[in-house]
């Protein structure tokens, strides 16, 4: 194999999987990535979360979707990630029907 073929097959860009928590900006989504790590002293599993701003050119992602984001060049002050693909779609809730029986008077 030559160097050109090996470089084309391996990517050095980081990939993260997280859940979309906001789509209120134009072509931008906020993705929350949760990682679990053992505490160094107590050995108890602790969850840590971090939010990343990612570029969504076609605005296909919705709140609740599980997405894969890829590291990219800086696109704005906070955006350094792009939407790679949608791993799992969120269940869509069609309106909120509240009948008279459920509401206490």
C-alpha positions in Angstrom: 0.0 0.0 0.0 1.1 3.5 -0.7 0.9 6.5 1.7 -2.0 8.0 -0.2 -4.3 5.0 0.2 -3.5 4.6 3.9 -4.2 8.2 4.6 -7.5 8.1 2.7 -8.8 5.2 4.7 -7.9 6.4 8.2 -9.3 9.7 9.5 -7.8 11.6 12.4 -10.9 13.6 13.1 -12.7 12.8 16.4 -16.2 11.4 16.4 -18.6 11.8 19.3 -22.2 10.4 19.8 -24.7 12.5 21.8 -28.2 13.7 22.1 -29.6 16.9 20.5 -30.8 19.3 23.2 -31.5 22.4 21.1 -32.2 23.3 17.5 -33.2 26.9 18.0 -30.4 28.5 16.1 -30.1 28.6 12.3 -28.0 25.7 10.9 -26.7 25.0 14.4 -27.6 22.2 16.9 -26.5 21.8 20.5 -25.4 18.2 21.3 -24.9 16.9 24.8 -22.4 14.2 25.1 -22.5 12.1 28.3 -19.4 10.1 29.3 -19.1 7.8 32.3 -15.9 7.4 34.2 -14.8 5.7 37.3 -13.9 8.0 40.2 -10.1 7.8 40.8 -10.4 7.4 44.6 -13.9 5.9 45.2 -14.1 3.7 42.0 -17.7 4.7 41.6 -19.0 5.4 38.1 -19.6 9.2 37.7 -21.4 10.7 34.7 -20.0 13.8 33.2 -21.7 15.8 30.4 -20.6 18.4 28.0 -22.4 20.4 25.3 -21.0 20.9 21.8 -22.2 23.2 19.1 -22.4 21.5 15.8 -23.2 22.7 12.2 -26.3 21.2 10.6 -26.4 22.4 7.1 -29.7 20.8 6.0 -31.3 21.3 9.5 -32.4 17.6 9.6 -31.8 16.9 13.3 -34.5 17.4 15.9 -34.5 17.7 19.7 -34.0 14.2 21.2 -32.2 12.6 18.2 -29.1 10.7 18.9 -26.5 12.0 16.5 -22.8 11.5 15.5 -20.8 14.6 15.2 -17.3 15.1 13.7 -14.5 17.5 14.5 -14.0 20.2 12.0 -12.3 23.5 11.5 -13.7 26.5 13.5 -16.9 27.6 11.9 -17.8 30.3 14.4 -16.8 31.4 18.0 -18.3 28.2 19.5 -18.9 25.8 16.5 -16.1 23.3 15.9 -18.1 20.3 15.0 -20.3 19.2 12.1 -23.2 16.7 12.0 -22.0 13.5 10.5 -25.2 11.4 10.6 -28.3 10.7 12.7 -27.9 7.5 14.7 -31.5 7.3 16.1 -34.5 9.5 15.6 -36.5 10.7 18.6 -40.2 9.7 18.9 -42.3 12.5 17.6 -45.1 13.6 19.9 -48.1 14.8 17.9 -49.6 17.6 20.0 -50.9 17.5 23.5 -54.5 16.4 23.8 -55.8 17.3 27.3 -59.4 16.2 27.8 -61.8 17.5 30.4 -61.6 14.3 32.4 -57.8 14.7 33.1 -58.0 18.3 34.3 -59.1 18.7 37.9 -61.6 21.5 38.5 
